[in-house]
Amino acid sequence: PSAGLEVCVSPQRVDYMFGIVGVPVIEVAMAAQAAGIRYVGMRNEQAVEACRLYSKFSARPSSLEAIPSVIEKAVRSSMYGRPGACYVDIAGDMVNATVETICTNLVVSCCPPPPVALADHGAITEAVSVLKAAKRPIVIVGKGAAHGRAENALREFVEMAGLPFLPTPMGKGVLPDDHANCVAAARSRALLQADVVLLLGARLNWILHFGLPPRFDPDVKFIQVDLCPEEMGNNVRPCVALLGDINAVVTQLLECVRKEGWNYPTETEWWSTLKDKITANAKISKALAVQSALPMNYYTVFHHVSQLLPRDCIIVSEGANTMDIGRTMLNNYLPRHRLDAGTFGTMGVGLGFAIAAAVVERTENKGRRVVCVEGDSAFGFSGMEVETMCRYNLPVVIIVVNNNGIYSGVDPGTWREMAKMGDLTSIAPPVSLLPEARYDEIMTAFGGRGFLVRTVEELHSSLQLSLSDWERPSLLNVLIDPSSDRKQQEFPWLTRSNL
């Protein structure tokens, strides 16, 4: 297989292979190394999804005949312009045939530049007409805009049209989170009261509440922009469908708006409503953030972390409250600088993403830090990947926000009292984890830096030291109040019991 890999794969910018080897695929990893491809050995199959950093598309073709179409989609959806993830179930005697098939189709898919698809001109005109008639418009920036490198055209469009925008989790940073038109801090109000939504490469799945009431107005109109025709009309039929490359379609919208000389007025009731809500939510978050009580709460931790993170750092995150609250408080200022559990909310991918980001940063030598913010439950899924980080001297900074459980836990005193009452398997809440578990010592055991953090002062000192260390990974085990939760939600249907 090595000759096929060297001839067919290396020219296509396949720099790294992530995997867990065993008979009969050890030879494939060795062949990759012989072909100049770096092999990163992982510890957990979930973490092998590190390769999805290169492409958020992944698939598992069931036969050799299915590989060509899978390879083509993986290449076209690549976040970094590299071939994406293709998982293939093969028998031992099929290794050589599979490698040959993959290599051949990589050449076919990677060499020709993909065509840029434009939306129908009439549909563009119709979309702008719908926007002009809107009283409460909103733009939702999805990860498709990040994949499509639409940041420059999108920024010009949003600023020229004067439209408020919301990023989805993986759309954060396409436009900076601190942009004047960003209304992420009023997300619930914006979604609920918008009458027209321009959906840019975002899916109406659970992350956007399927576009349905009670999270959205029942009469809301969607203008859907997407590269994939199969995504059009999922859950909600759009009033205008713009099928094409996100960057190209946004450019078309921009040209139409510029030609008509239209922009949404800044002095409107809608803008006032959104700004008032942003101000009110900011006050609530700040009040929680500056609390001095110990153990700390989520908002205190994220407030101080946000002050220290480099503006260009890559933030990886997963968890429940950790990911949700961190998404609102840890800003992204650059596109494709945030990775989280994403569409399927899958726990266990965070450390794999962080490893992949770290090896890319090492290759490209751009000097960006990789910071992985984990809930203690999420960390447990793939925690052994800290050994992988130490093995390859990857300077990832892991922050475990430890509340002793899944959603919530109990304090050490309560745990001891429960243990006296009998068998913990019958008594302990199913969401509870071992209180104050020493995740920092796992990192220390493999040669990285580990910190047990209880106070703001310890958080500052340990994070500053970790960010200055480019030779090895660090883990901050940040102990917070087990009962800490999200701030009170505006609408009763936003409580977890109704999710």
Protein Blocks (a to p, Z undefined) as FASTA:
>chain_A
ZZmmmmmmmmnopabdcdddddfklmmmmmmmmnopacdddfbfklmmmmmmmpmcdcdd
fbfklmmmmmmmmmmmpmnlpacdddddddfklmmmmmmmmmmmmmmmmmpccddddddf
klmmmmmmmmmmpmbdcddddfklmmnopmmmmmmmmmmnopacdddfklgokacfkbfk
lcklmmmmmmmmpcbdcdehiacdfknonopafkbcfkbccddddfblklgophiacfbd
ceddfklmmmmmmmmmmmnopacdfbbfklmmmmmmmmmmmmmmmmmmmpcbdcddfklm
mmmmmmmpcfkbccddedjklmmmmmmmmccfbehiaccebjnopghjlmmmmmmmmmmm
mmnonopacdddddfklmmmmmmmmmmmmmnopabdcddddehighiacdfklmmmmmmn
ocfklmmcfkbccehiafklmmmmnopacdddfbfklmmmmmmmmmmpmkbccddddddd
fkbccdddfblklpmklZZ
